[in-house]
């Protein structure tokens, strides 16, 4: 008797902004993606609306650092 195959969990609709350039600054903000350490830790559990807000904050930080055109 074989066990039923469970479908894979759906991908979140808001992809992670991680760019694999991870390095935390003195304020515990990743200089690669612009997220705080708390945002990075909470990412998996965040609902999509909170993820989108996190991405907006991270992009604003990167823009302020001159990393976005």
PDB file of N, CA, C and O in Angstrom:
ATOM      1  N   UNK A   1       0.843  -1.176   0.000  1.00  0.00           N
ATOM      2  CA  UNK A   1       0.000   0.000   0.000  1.00  0.00           C
ATOM      3  C   UNK A   1       0.889   1.240   0.000  1.00  0.00           C
ATOM      4  O   UNK A   1       1.790   1.351   0.831  1.00  0.00           O
ATOM      5  N   UNK A   2       0.652   2.158  -0.906  1.00  0.00           N
ATOM      6  CA  UNK A   2       1.457   3.375  -0.965  1.00  0.00           C
ATOM      7  C   UNK A   2       0.710   4.528  -0.305  1.00  0.00           C
ATOM      8  O   UNK A   2      -0.520   4.567  -0.271  1.00  0.00           O
ATOM      9  N   UNK A   3       1.487   5.449   0.211  1.00  0.00           N
ATOM     10  CA  UNK A   3       0.921   6.627   0.856  1.00  0.00           C
ATOM     11  C   UNK A   3       0.551   7.657  -0.208  1.00  0.00           C
ATOM     12  O   UNK A   3       1.214   7.751  -1.240  1.00  0.00           O
ATOM     13  N   UNK A   4      -0.505   8.430   0.041  1.00  0.00           N
ATOM     14  CA  UNK A   4      -0.874   9.466  -0.933  1.00  0.00           C
ATOM     15  C   UNK A   4       0.205  10.550  -0.992  1.00  0.00           C
ATOM     16  O   UNK A   4       0.795  10.905   0.028  1.00  0.00           O
ATOM     17  N   UNK A   5       0.447  11.057  -2.163  1.00  0.00           N
ATOM     18  CA  UNK A   5       1.428  12.116  -2.349  1.00  0.00           C
ATOM     19  C   UNK A   5       0.754  13.450  -2.068  1.00  0.00           C
ATOM     20  O   UNK A   5      -0.302  13.765  -2.617  1.00  0.00           O
ATOM     21  N   UNK A   6       1.392  14.222  -1.200  1.00  0.00           N
ATOM     22  CA  UNK A   6       0.844  15.535  -0.873  1.00  0.00           C
ATOM     23  C   UNK A   6       1.430  16.567  -1.830  1.00  0.00           C
ATOM     24  O   UNK A   6       2.628  16.545  -2.110  1.00  0.00           O
ATOM     25  N   UNK A   7       0.597  17.460  -2.327  1.00  0.00           N
ATOM     26  CA  UNK A   7       1.119  18.483  -3.226  1.00  0.00           C
ATOM     27  C   UNK A   7       2.075  19.419  -2.487  1.00  0.00           C
ATOM     28  O   UNK A   7       1.942  19.644  -1.284  1.00  0.00           O
ATOM     29  N   UNK A   8       3.026  19.951  -3.221  1.00  0.00           N
ATOM     30  CA  UNK A   8       3.973  20.902  -2.630  1.00  0.00           C
ATOM     31  C   UNK A   8       3.233  22.167  -2.228  1.00  0.00           C
ATOM     32  O   UNK A   8       2.223  22.534  -2.828  1.00  0.00           O
ATOM     33  N   UNK A   9       3.749  22.819  -1.212  1.00  0.00           N
ATOM     34  CA  UNK A   9       3.150  24.086  -0.771  1.00  0.00           C
ATOM     35  C   UNK A   9       3.289  25.108  -1.888  1.00  0.00           C
ATOM     36  O   UNK A   9       4.320  25.150  -2.559  1.00  0.00           O
ATOM     37  N   UNK A  10       2.278  25.927  -2.096  1.00  0.00           N
ATOM     38  CA  UNK A  10       2.363  26.933  -3.159  1.00  0.00           C
ATOM     39  C   UNK A  10       3.449  27.962  -2.859  1.00  0.00           C
ATOM     40  O   UNK A  10       3.701  28.290  -1.699  1.00  0.00           O
ATOM     41  N   UNK A  11       4.080  28.458  -3.895  1.00  0.00           N
ATOM     42  CA  UNK A  11       5.089  29.499  -3.738  1.00  0.00           C
ATOM     43  C   UNK A  11       4.392  30.787  -3.292  1.00  0.00           C
ATOM     44  O   UNK A  11       3.279  31.073  -3.733  1.00  0.00           O
ATOM     45  N   UNK A  12       5.034  31.556  -2.428  1.00  0.00           N
ATOM     46  CA  UNK A  12       4.422  32.827  -2.030  1.00  0.00           C
ATOM     47  C   UNK A  12       4.339  33.760  -3.227  1.00  0.00           C
ATOM     48  O   UNK A  12       5.166  33.689  -4.136  1.00  0.00           O
ATOM     49  N   UNK A  13       3.351  34.624  -3.226  1.00  0.00           N
ATOM     50  CA  UNK A  13       3.189  35.536  -4.353  1.00  0.00           C
ATOM     51  C   UNK A  13       4.155  36.723  -4.274  1.00  0.00           C
ATOM     52  O   UNK A  13       4.304  37.458  -5.250  1.00  0.00           O
ATOM     53  N   UNK A  14       4.807  36.917  -3.138  1.00  0.00           N
ATOM     54  CA  UNK A  14       5.811  37.974  -2.997  1.00  0.00           C
ATOM     55  C   UNK A  14       7.164  37.295  -2.802  1.00  0.00           C
ATOM     56  O   UNK A  14       7.446  36.779  -1.721  1.00  0.00           O
ATOM     57  N   UNK A  15       8.003  37.293  -3.840  1.00  0.00           N
ATOM     58  CA  UNK A  15       9.295  36.622  -3.715  1.00  0.00           C
ATOM     59  C   UNK A  15      10.245  37.362  -2.778  1.00  0.00           C
ATOM     60  O   UNK A  15      10.145  38.576  -2.600  1.00  0.00           O
ATOM     61  N   UNK A  16      11.146  36.626  -2.198  1.00  0.00           N
ATOM     62  CA  UNK A  16      12.140  37.207  -1.305  1.00  0.00           C
ATOM     63  C   UNK A  16      13.033  38.173  -2.073  1.00  0.00           C
ATOM     64  O   UNK A  16      13.418  37.897  -3.209  1.00  0.00           O
ATOM     65  N   UNK A  17      13.363  39.305  -1.457  1.00  0.00           N
ATOM     66  CA  UNK A  17      14.273  40.246  -2.113  1.00  0.00           C
ATOM     67  C   UNK A  17      15.748  39.868  -1.943  1.00  0.00           C
ATOM     68  O   UNK A  17      16.627  40.610  -2.381  1.00  0.00           O
ATOM     69  N   UNK A  18      16.025  38.728  -1.316  1.00  0.00           N
ATOM     70  CA  UNK A  18      17.404  38.311  -1.088  1.00  0.00           C
ATOM     71  C   UNK A  18      18.152  38.238  -2.414  1.00  0.00           C
ATOM     72  O   UNK A  18      17.656  37.682  -3.393  1.00  0.00           O
ATOM     73  N   UNK A  19      19.367  38.814  -2.428  1.00  0.00           N
ATOM     74  CA  UNK A  19      20.194  38.824  -3.623  1.00  0.00           C
ATOM     75  C   UNK A  19      21.463  38.017  -3.409  1.00  0.00           C
ATOM     76  O   UNK A  19      22.390  38.084  -4.216  1.00  0.00           O
ATOM     77  N   UNK A  20      21.506  37.246  -2.315  1.00  0.00           N
ATOM     78  CA  UNK A  20      22.672  36.432  -1.955  1.00  0.00           C
ATOM     79  C   UNK A  20      23.936  37.282  -1.811  1.00  0.00           C
ATOM     80  O   UNK A  20      25.032  36.848  -2.165  1.00  0.00           O
ATOM     81  N   UNK A  21      23.769  38.487  -1.292  1.00  0.00           N
ATOM     82  CA  UNK A  21      24.871  39.392  -0.996  1.00  0.00           C
ATOM     83  C   UNK A  21      24.794  39.773   0.480  1.00  0.00           C
ATOM     84  O   UNK A  21      24.936  40.942   0.840  1.00  0.00           O
ATOM     85  N   UNK A  22      24.569  38.781   1.318  1.00  0.00           N
ATOM     86  CA  UNK A  22      24.233  38.992   2.716  1.00  0.00           C
ATOM     87  C   UNK A  22      25.410  39.518   3.539  1.00  0.00           C
ATOM     88  O   UNK A  22      26.476  38.906   3.596  1.00  0.00           O
ATOM     89  N   UNK A  23      25.185  40.659   4.167  1.00  0.00           N
ATOM     90  CA  UNK A  23      26.130  41.237   5.105  1.00  0.00           C
ATOM     91  C   UNK A  23      25.363  42.250   5.932  1.00  0.00           C
ATOM     92  O   UNK A  23      24.717  43.142   5.383  1.00  0.00           O
ATOM     93  N   UNK A  24      25.429  42.119   7.250  1.00  0.00           N
ATOM     94  CA  UNK A  24      24.717  43.040   8.136  1.00  0.00           C
ATOM     95  C   UNK A  24      25.598  44.223   8.487  1.00  0.00           C
ATOM     96  O   UNK A  24      26.788  44.072   8.761  1.00  0.00           O
ATOM     97  N   UNK A  25      24.991  45.414   8.475  1.00  0.00           N
ATOM     98  CA  UNK A  25      25.719  46.605   8.901  1.00  0.00           C
ATOM     99  C   UNK A  25      25.573  46.768  10.412  1.00  0.00           C
ATOM    100  O   UNK A  25      25.029  45.892  11.085  1.00  0.00           O
ATOM    101  N   UNK A  26      26.055  47.883  10.939  1.00  0.00           N
ATOM    102  CA  UNK A  26      26.015  48.123  12.390  1.00  0.00           C
ATOM    103  C   UNK A  26      24.595  48.210  12.936  1.00  0.00           C
ATOM    104  O   UNK A  26      24.368  47.963  14.121  1.00  0.00           O
ATOM    105  N   UNK A  27      23.632  48.561  12.072  1.00  0.00           N
ATOM    106  CA  UNK A  27      22.232  48.664  12.486  1.00  0.00           C
ATOM    107  C   UNK A  27      21.468  47.361  12.287  1.00  0.00           C
ATOM    108  O   UNK A  27      20.246  47.336  12.434  1.00  0.00           O
ATOM    109  N   UNK A  28      22.167  46.280  11.956  1.00  0.00           N
ATOM    110  CA  UNK A  28      21.559  44.956  11.717  1.00  0.00           C
ATOM    111  C   UNK A  28      20.620  44.988  10.508  1.00  0.00           C
ATOM    112  O   UNK A  28      19.537  44.404  10.525  1.00  0.00           O
ATOM    113  N   UNK A  29      21.065  45.689   9.457  1.00  0.00           N
ATOM    114  CA  UNK A  29      20.344  45.742   8.189  1.00  0.00           C
ATOM    115  C   UNK A  29      21.233  45.087   7.139  1.00  0.00           C
ATOM    116  O   UNK A  29      22.424  45.387   7.061  1.00  0.00           O
ATOM    117  N   UNK A  30      20.672  44.206   6.341  1.00  0.00           N
ATOM    118  CA  UNK A  30      21.430  43.537   5.298  1.00  0.00           C
ATOM    119  C   UNK A  30      21.764  44.542   4.196  1.00  0.00           C
ATOM    120  O   UNK A  30      20.872  45.185   3.643  1.00  0.00           O
ATOM    121  N   UNK A  31      23.039  44.673   3.885  1.00  0.00           N
ATOM    122  CA  UNK A  31      23.454  45.618   2.850  1.00  0.00           C
ATOM    123  C   UNK A  31      23.212  45.054   1.448  1.00  0.00           C
ATOM    124  O   UNK A  31      23.369  45.774   0.462  1.00  0.00           O
ATOM    125  N   UNK A  32      22.836  43.792   1.347  1.00  0.00           N
ATOM    126  CA  UNK A  32      22.521  43.196   0.054  1.00  0.00           C
ATOM    127  C   UNK A  32      21.082  43.450  -0.365  1.00  0.00           C
ATOM    128  O   UNK A  32      20.823  43.890  -1.485  1.00  0.00           O
ATOM    129  N   UNK A  33      20.146  43.171   0.539  1.00  0.00           N
ATOM    130  CA  UNK A  33      18.729  43.291   0.173  1.00  0.00           C
ATOM    131  C   UNK A  33      18.022  44.471   0.835  1.00  0.00           C
ATOM    132  O   UNK A  33      16.965  44.891   0.366  1.00  0.00           O
ATOM    133  N   UNK A  34      18.586  45.015   1.917  1.00  0.00           N
ATOM    134  CA  UNK A  34      17.977  46.153   2.589  1.00  0.00           C
ATOM    135  C   UNK A  34      17.008  45.805   3.695  1.00  0.00           C
ATOM    136  O   UNK A  34      16.399  46.695   4.288  1.00  0.00           O
ATOM    137  N   UNK A  35      16.851  44.503   3.988  1.00  0.00           N
ATOM    138  CA  UNK A  35      15.933  44.117   5.071  1.00  0.00           C
ATOM    139  C   UNK A  35      16.657  44.124   6.405  1.00  0.00           C
ATOM    140  O   UNK A  35      17.868  43.914   6.472  1.00  0.00           O
ATOM    141  N   UNK A  36      15.892  44.369   7.473  1.00  0.00           N
ATOM    142  CA  UNK A  36      16.446  44.269   8.820  1.00  0.00           C
ATOM    143  C   UNK A  36      16.578  42.794   9.191  1.00  0.00           C
ATOM    144  O   UNK A  36      15.967  41.929   8.564  1.00  0.00           O
ATOM    145  N   UNK A  37      17.373  42.522  10.204  1.00  0.00           N
ATOM    146  CA  UNK A  37      17.533  41.141  10.670  1.00  0.00           C
ATOM    147  C   UNK A  37      16.188  40.587  11.135  1.00  0.00           C
ATOM    148  O   UNK A  37      15.903  39.406  10.940  1.00  0.00           O
ATOM    149  N   UNK A  38      15.368  41.426  11.743  1.00  0.00           N
ATOM    150  CA  UNK A  38      14.047  40.974  12.195  1.00  0.00           C
ATOM    151  C   UNK A  38      13.157  40.610  11.005  1.00  0.00           C
ATOM    152  O   UNK A  38      12.426  39.620  11.054  1.00  0.00           O
ATOM    153  N   UNK A  39      13.219  41.417   9.927  1.00  0.00           N
ATOM    154  CA  UNK A  39      12.443  41.096   8.731  1.00  0.00           C
ATOM    155  C   UNK A  39      12.913  39.783   8.104  1.00  0.00           C
ATOM    156  O   UNK A  39      12.098  38.973   7.664  1.00  0.00           O
ATOM    157  N   UNK A  40      14.221  39.581   8.067  1.00  0.00           N
ATOM    158  CA  UNK A  40      14.769  38.354   7.484  1.00  0.00           C
ATOM    159  C   UNK A  40      14.302  37.141   8.290  1.00  0.00           C
ATOM    160  O   UNK A  40      13.877  36.136   7.720  1.00  0.00           O
ATOM    161  N   UNK A  41      14.383  37.240   9.597  1.00  0.00           N
ATOM    162  CA  UNK A  41      13.968  36.128  10.466  1.00  0.00           C
ATOM    163  C   UNK A  41      12.478  35.815  10.329  1.00  0.00           C
ATOM    164  O   UNK A  41      12.080  34.650  10.363  1.00  0.00           O
ATOM    165  N   UNK A  42      11.660  36.849  10.175  1.00  0.00           N
ATOM    166  CA  UNK A  42      10.206  36.678  10.143  1.00  0.00           C
ATOM    167  C   UNK A  42       9.669  36.359   8.747  1.00  0.00           C
ATOM    168  O   UNK A  42       8.494  36.016   8.616  1.00  0.00           O
ATOM    169  N   UNK A  43      10.484  36.462   7.716  1.00  0.00           N
ATOM    170  CA  UNK A  43      10.021  36.369   6.332  1.00  0.00           C
ATOM    171  C   UNK A  43       9.145  35.153   6.064  1.00  0.00           C
ATOM    172  O   UNK A  43       8.081  35.293   5.460  1.00  0.00           O
ATOM    173  N   UNK A  44       9.551  33.989   6.486  1.00  0.00           N
ATOM    174  CA  UNK A  44       8.799  32.753   6.185  1.00  0.00           C
ATOM    175  C   UNK A  44       7.394  32.762   6.757  1.00  0.00           C
ATOM    176  O   UNK A  44       6.494  32.136   6.197  1.00  0.00           O
ATOM    177  N   UNK A  45       7.197  33.454   7.853  1.00  0.00           N
ATOM    178  CA  UNK A  45       5.902  33.463   8.527  1.00  0.00           C
ATOM    179  C   UNK A  45       5.038  34.657   8.140  1.00  0.00           C
ATOM    180  O   UNK A  45       3.865  34.708   8.507  1.00  0.00           O
ATOM    181  N   UNK A  46       5.594  35.617   7.406  1.00  0.00           N
ATOM    182  CA  UNK A  46       4.845  36.831   7.059  1.00  0.00           C
ATOM    183  C   UNK A  46       3.749  36.535   6.046  1.00  0.00           C
ATOM    184  O   UNK A  46       3.964  35.774   5.102  1.00  0.00           O
ATOM    185  N   UNK A  47       2.575  37.131   6.235  1.00  0.00           N
ATOM    186  CA  UNK A  47       1.570  37.083   5.172  1.00  0.00           C
ATOM    187  C   UNK A  47       2.053  37.962   4.013  1.00  0.00           C
ATOM    188  O   UNK A  47       2.910  38.827   4.195  1.00  0.00           O
ATOM    189  N   UNK A  48       1.504  37.733   2.842  1.00  0.00           N
ATOM    190  CA  UNK A  48       1.963  38.449   1.652  1.00  0.00           C
ATOM    191  C   UNK A  48       1.882  39.966   1.784  1.00  0.00           C
ATOM    192  O   UNK A  48       2.762  40.666   1.283  1.00  0.00           O
ATOM    193  N   UNK A  49       0.862  40.489   2.440  1.00  0.00           N
ATOM    194  CA  UNK A  49       0.750  41.948   2.590  1.00  0.00           C
ATOM    195  C   UNK A  49       1.928  42.497   3.393  1.00  0.00           C
ATOM    196  O   UNK A  49       2.467  43.555   3.068  1.00  0.00           O
ATOM    197  N   UNK A  50       2.321  41.784   4.429  1.00  0.00           N
ATOM    198  CA  UNK A  50       3.458  42.218   5.238  1.00  0.00           C
ATOM    199  C   UNK A  50       4.761  42.060   4.451  1.00  0.00           C
ATOM    200  O   UNK A  50       5.662  42.891   4.565  1.00  0.00           O
ATOM    201  N   UNK A  51       4.857  40.992   3.651  1.00  0.00           N
ATOM    202  CA  UNK A  51       6.042  40.815   2.805  1.00  0.00           C
ATOM    203  C   UNK A  51       6.185  41.973   1.825  1.00  0.00           C
ATOM    204  O   UNK A  51       7.285  42.486   1.621  1.00  0.00           O
ATOM    205  N   UNK A  52       5.081  42.382   1.224  1.00  0.00           N
ATOM    206  CA  UNK A  52       5.140  43.479   0.262  1.00  0.00           C
ATOM    207  C   UNK A  52       5.604  44.756   0.952  1.00  0.00           C
ATOM    208  O   UNK A  52       6.416  45.498   0.399  1.00  0.00           O
ATOM    209  N   UNK A  53       5.098  45.018   2.152  1.00  0.00           N
ATOM    210  CA  UNK A  53       5.532  46.197   2.903  1.00  0.00           C
ATOM    211  C   UNK A  53       7.023  46.106   3.232  1.00  0.00           C
ATOM    212  O   UNK A  53       7.733  47.111   3.181  1.00  0.00           O
ATOM    213  N   UNK A  54       7.488  44.930   3.563  1.00  0.00           N
ATOM    214  CA  UNK A  54       8.901  44.698   3.851  1.00  0.00           C
ATOM    215  C   UNK A  54       9.748  44.989   2.616  1.00  0.00           C
ATOM    216  O   UNK A  54      10.790  45.638   2.716  1.00  0.00           O
ATOM    217  N   UNK A  55       9.306  44.514   1.455  1.00  0.00           N
ATOM    218  CA  UNK A  55      10.033  44.750   0.204  1.00  0.00           C
ATOM    219  C   UNK A  55      10.094  46.241  -0.099  1.00  0.00           C
ATOM    220  O   UNK A  55      11.134  46.742  -0.526  1.00  0.00           O
ATOM    221  N   UNK A  56       9.002  46.950   0.115  1.00  0.00           N
ATOM    222  CA  UNK A  56       8.974  48.400  -0.132  1.00  0.00           C
ATOM    223  C   UNK A  56       9.971  49.110   0.784  1.00  0.00           C
ATOM    224  O   UNK A  56      10.713  49.983   0.334  1.00  0.00           O
ATOM    225  N   UNK A  57       9.990  48.742   2.059  1.00  0.00           N
ATOM    226  CA  UNK A  57      10.947  49.351   3.008  1.00  0.00           C
ATOM    227  C   UNK A  57      12.385  49.049   2.594  1.00  0.00           C
ATOM    228  O   UNK A  57      13.247  49.927   2.635  1.00  0.00           O
ATOM    229  N   UNK A  58      12.639  47.807   2.198  1.00  0.00           N
ATOM    230  CA  UNK A  58      13.987  47.403   1.798  1.00  0.00           C
ATOM    231  C   UNK A  58      14.433  48.164   0.548  1.00  0.00           C
ATOM    232  O   UNK A  58      15.579  48.607   0.466  1.00  0.00           O
ATOM    233  N   UNK A  59      13.533  48.316  -0.420  1.00  0.00           N
ATOM    234  CA  UNK A  59      13.871  49.060  -1.637  1.00  0.00           C
ATOM    235  C   UNK A  59      14.150  50.525  -1.318  1.00  0.00           C
ATOM    236  O   UNK A  59      15.038  51.136  -1.913  1.00  0.00           O
ATOM    237  N   UNK A  60      13.394  51.083  -0.384  1.00  0.00           N
ATOM    238  CA  UNK A  60      13.629  52.476   0.018  1.00  0.00           C
ATOM    239  C   UNK A  60      15.015  52.622   0.638  1.00  0.00           C
ATOM    240  O   UNK A  60      15.714  53.601   0.376  1.00  0.00           O
ATOM    241  N   UNK A  61      15.414  51.658   1.455  1.00  0.00           N
ATOM    242  CA  UNK A  61      16.769  51.707   2.045  1.00  0.00           C
ATOM    243  C   UNK A  61      17.825  51.623   0.952  1.00  0.00           C
ATOM    244  O   UNK A  61      18.777  52.403   0.936  1.00  0.00           O
ATOM    245  N   UNK A  62      17.651  50.673   0.042  1.00  0.00           N
ATOM    246  CA  UNK A  62      18.643  50.506  -1.029  1.00  0.00           C
ATOM    247  C   UNK A  62      18.697  51.748  -1.917  1.00  0.00           C
ATOM    248  O   UNK A  62      19.770  52.131  -2.383  1.00  0.00           O
ATOM    249  N   UNK A  63      17.558  52.370  -2.150  1.00  0.00           N
ATOM    250  CA  UNK A  63      17.527  53.601  -2.939  1.00  0.00           C
ATOM    251  C   UNK A  63      18.306  54.705  -2.217  1.00  0.00           C
ATOM    252  O   UNK A  63      19.071  55.443  -2.838  1.00  0.00           O
ATOM    253  N   UNK A  64      18.103  54.807  -0.912  1.00  0.00           N
ATOM    254  CA  UNK A  64      18.827  55.806  -0.120  1.00  0.00           C
ATOM    255  C   UNK A  64      20.331  55.542  -0.147  1.00  0.00           C
ATOM    256  O   UNK A  64      21.127  56.479  -0.074  1.00  0.00           O
ATOM    257  N   UNK A  65      20.720  54.278  -0.253  1.00  0.00           N
ATOM    258  CA  UNK A  65      22.148  53.918  -0.317  1.00  0.00           C
ATOM    259  C   UNK A  65      22.707  54.093  -1.735  1.00  0.00           C
ATOM    260  O   UNK A  65      23.911  53.942  -1.944  1.00  0.00           O
ATOM    261  N   UNK A  66      21.844  54.409  -2.708  1.00  0.00           N
ATOM    262  CA  UNK A  66      22.285  54.554  -4.082  1.00  0.00           C
ATOM    263  C   UNK A  66      22.419  53.242  -4.829  1.00  0.00           C
ATOM    264  O   UNK A  66      23.117  53.179  -5.841  1.00  0.00           O
ATOM    265  N   UNK A  67      21.754  52.173  -4.344  1.00  0.00           N
ATOM    266  CA  UNK A  67      21.850  50.852  -4.975  1.00  0.00           C
ATOM    267  C   UNK A  67      20.765  50.618  -6.023  1.00  0.00           C
ATOM    268  O   UNK A  67      20.831  49.636  -6.763  1.00  0.00           O
ATOM    269  N   UNK A  68      19.777  51.494  -6.101  1.00  0.00           N
ATOM    270  CA  UNK A  68      18.713  51.355  -7.101  1.00  0.00           C
ATOM    271  C   UNK A  68      18.733  52.560  -8.007  1.00  0.00           C
ATOM    272  O   UNK A  68      18.992  53.681  -7.568  1.00  0.00           O
ATOM    273  N   UNK A  69      18.459  52.323  -9.267  1.00  0.00           N
ATOM    274  CA  UNK A  69      18.419  53.440 -10.219  1.00  0.00           C
ATOM    275  C   UNK A  69      17.019  54.010 -10.295  1.00  0.00           C
ATOM    276  O   UNK A  69      16.778  54.959 -11.042  1.00  0.00           O
TER     277      UNK A  69
END
